[in-house]
Amino acid sequence: MLLSGGRLLVRPLTRRPLMELASVVAALERLAPPALAASWDNVGLLVEPSPPHTVHTMLLTNDLTEGVMEEALRLQAQLVLAYHPPLFHPFRRVTMATWKERLLVRALENRVAIYSPHTAFDASPHGVNDWLAKGLGDCSTVPLTNSTADTFPTPGSHRLEATIPASYDAASVVARLRALEGATVALVTLSSGSRLSLNCSRKALVEAVRVLNRVEEIRASLEVTELQKPPLPDTGMGRLCALREKTSTAAVIRRIKEHLKLAHVRVALGTGRSLDSEVATAAVCAGSGASVLRGVAADLFLTGEMSHHEVLDAVAVGTTVVLCEHSNSERGFLVELRDVLSQSLEGRVSVLVSAADREPLRVM
């Protein structure tokens, strides 16, 4: 309240923007569905304070260290998005003995939620690998390995098809098959009989074959197909990049350093190649990319880290390897993610990028 010319003025209270934690998590999962993550990964909401829990400040970090947790508490953040999951291996106890246990203790004591997208954003369109590929210059990209849809287009893991002759009672066969748990039956009437199509689980498949094998005319026509999840376009691990214009290796390395804001990267020139050699194709994978890049035909590999022998394997076939350290291949994406999240959350949450988060390795 203020006095102005003897009058009492009431200034309206300004409320900080906020969202329920569940709504924020739902928005994060829309951007990078957890189903896209690698099977070995631990993604999603890792620490949840007891409800109700509202979020008005979210802090983005590549690695949740104790220094970043101090920053989060200083900024009064209610949610930390840690690109790498700080909780990965199971805990047998939660004490103050190790730094990761202390992170969990401090998060719970101070009601700070922790969310990790990790490989879900590695695979997502416009995720970390597409961001990393921008460092190569103007290029077209496709995933090195496509993600697949998390559900089948139809129920079941197998499809069984068979022809039922007109002389046989198709209705009795269908009735027995429909009694099987998890089986979906379709029947098309033909001039010569009926064509049966059954979608089912592996367990139900065995029972269905047992039913149909009783009739020799049906048994001879049995066909079984194992259903596969359909691939998702533009979604998956790593990226194969075709440069619009061939560029010298030295020029591509300069672009990478500028994009990642690094003074140095490590380079192993492919056999028979020099800094003047042209680059037409490059394969990129954020983080530790050897398993994704292995066997890919490209002039250049860009990733965070590879082992000594993995580098030798690539160099031997003429591929130049550029290593920028693990988190340097991911951290810059957080700035782009901040802007995407701010728009997705309609400005109701203040999204900040950690100033304390940094690559632990230094060139000295």
Secondary structure, 3 states (H helix, E strand, C coil): CEEECCEEECCCCCCCCCEEHHHHHHHHHHHCCHHHCCCCCCCEEEECCCCCCEECEEEEECCCCHHHHHHHHHCCCCEEEECCCCCCCCCCCCCCCCHHHHHHHHHHHCCCEEEECCHHHHHCCCCHHHHHHHHHCCEEEEEEEEEECCCCCCCCCEEEEEEEECCCCHHHHHHHHHCCCCCEEEEEEECCEEEEEEEECHHHHHHHHHHHCCCHHHHCCCEEEECCCCEEEEEEEEEEEEEEEEEEHHHHHHHHHHHHCCCCCEEECCCCCCCCCEEEEEEEEEEECHHHHCCCCCCEEEEEECCHHHHHHHHHCCCEEEECCCHHHCCCHHHHHHHHHHHHCCCCCEEEECCCCCCCCCCC
